[in-house]
Amino acid sequence: MAKQINVALIGNPNTGKTSVFNRLTGLNQKVGNYPGITVEKKQGIYKYGRGRKVHILDLPGTYSLNASSVDENVVIELLLNKNDKDFPDVAVVVADVENLKRNLLLFTQIKDLGIPTILAINMADRMKRKAITLDVQLLEEKLKTKIALISSRKNEGFDNLKDLIENYATLSTKPSLNASRIAPEYFDRLRKAFPQQDLYKLWLVITQDVNFGKLDRQEFKGIASFKTESVSNLKRLQQKETVARYQFINETLKETLHIDVENAKDLRSRLDRVLTHKIWGYVIFFGILLLIFQAIFDWSSYPMDFIDTTFASLSEWTKTTLPPGDFTDLIAEGIIPGLGGIVIFIPQIAFLFLFISILEETGYMSRVVFLMDRIMRRFGLSGKSVVPLVAGTACAIPAIMATRNIENWKERLITILVTPFTTCSARLPVYLIIIALVIPDDRVLGIFSLQGLTLMFMYLLGFGAAIFSAYILDKVLKIRSRSFFVVEMPNYKIPLPKNVLITVVEKTKAFVLGAGKIILAISIILWVLASYGPGSFNDAESIVRQQFASENLNEEEIAMHVDSYKLENSYIGKIGHAIEPAVRPLGYDWKIGIAIVSSFAAREVFVGTLATIYSVGSEEEETIKNRMAAEVNPVLGTPLFNFASGVSLLLFYAFAMQCMSTLAIVKRETNSWKWPMWQLVVMSAIAYVVALAAFQFLK
């Protein structure tokens, strides 16, 4: 009786490999862990012939044999160690018919190890609906293997697959690709140093140390002493190997695979034809954006009003309940209003992350990236740059870190430099409070409010500024480059409420806690600067009584004038008046000037700063919005926050680089202070000039 056949079931994640395993083994399975690690080990058997067995090991999903995780390391260790009791007699590589190109990278690597290999193309039942035709016979010739078209969903093609497994001895073990062509000189040295060994196995063992960790080298004695290449050079050779394999795969599929996208009848293809259409795709995308920004204003208005009123009441309650003194004033006028200035925006930020999470979970965000690639290429960028720019709507810091997946240095540098233009969540509180103050809540077509449209315009303005800046930088930076854009389109799916909820909670919490630390610290500092002052500050009451001695003012009116005098003559008042000449042409007073300066630590501090300044000495239970709306321009006698000054502020914050954390991350990613300093100077200059022009034109 022949020994059992060991089969290694291998494939990329999401190819239906587990379903294939279940179809082959039925209930004859057992699950444990690999020795010493937490990776799950699934194995099963099925019988054929006269009681003979096929032992199937379902290996962890992996994209390639360039291991970068414990799961992938398990796969490569098994395939390189013939002494392992589970070493396969035959490898079955499961591929998804819709992602054949990506799946074949792993297949060609395993084939080159000299292991008899079968290609099982799963989900074959979708080929007709997706208008996919495949020349199986020609593909078998090109790949030097046998192919089984299967459908684990309909249980089709498994008899053929089992027959190929049972007759694995007839399979060719010739490699699909001659790996030595990647770097002939290097592989020649390998061949001379280890004439008895398989070159591709040697190559994987050497690079495995670079990628992950050390292997058991019992079969490859002497390799430890073969260290003629640097880690960076080995990485470069790995990239050359990947490129060479994809060139071979592209040439092969060009002759054997055809997808008639126009005649595909499945739901995904129909949706893609509309959502990625060169005209309707953009119309739908901008329509979705408009609905999102409209919902941000409409749905969040009730919780925001509640939060605003609650903090105003809490501040007033603190003043009347706690003993009078500096500590009570610090809590009531500094800490509570400062925190209220950020907590009030939790509903709107939560709604923003809610919609972004839903778009990502459904698979639509990948279509947006694909769609925008058509635009990006015209401005010196690729579709890969869209990912950081879209991520920048949450925060510029992780967005700039996300540029690491852009191989081309010029494209990466340009993306880093322009990403801060995109409207991040830190700008949202500034936009929301200013828009609510200066833009009327009128409706367009009875559906869309002017405020929602204005918010959408600010997002589009930021993205447009980033694109235009990229175009200019592409012309200015004389760096030769060429790159390619590849994006995988996931299947559409219904978002899991749990995943969406976790994303919203975690993102909102990170924003609030991150901003809250800065807000709390700056609120305390600002309160101290606004509550104390030099010289005449301490004699405010006597000075005010002398000034208004001829007027018949009651004590409440005198107290109001005293508070106003103290604020103007406090330390923060002195600083504000010193910088006021620079900001007055923009339509701002000294209070807004202080808010702008303090918000260089973080943009969202702007609202908290104004909330703290306006709360100092305030005895009435007023909301932040009401206090700001009541401010009067001392020169013109008109409301300080009018249409002209409001638009000026919106434009200033749209273009200004006001985030020290972003500057720090740019320095780290570019390894130079040159680029962040250029960002700070150029963006601040643009912000000032545009805000100045807007106010002077609109006033």
PyMOL commands that set and color helices and strands:
alter all, ss='L'
color gray80, all
select helices_A, chain A and resi 17-25+70-80+97-111+124-126+136-143+158-166+168-170+179-181+184-193+199-211+223-225+231-256+261-263+267-275+280-321+326-343+346-362+364-379+383-391+396-405+409-421+428-438+450-476+497-531+535-547+555-569+571-586+590-598+605-615+624-630+643-655+660-670+674-698
alter helices_A, ss='H'
color red, helices_A
select strands_A, chain A and resi 5-11+29-33+40-48+52-58+90-96+117-122+132-134+146-149+257-259+443-444+448-449
alter strands_A, ss='S'
color yellow, strands_A
deselect
rebuild
show_as cartoon
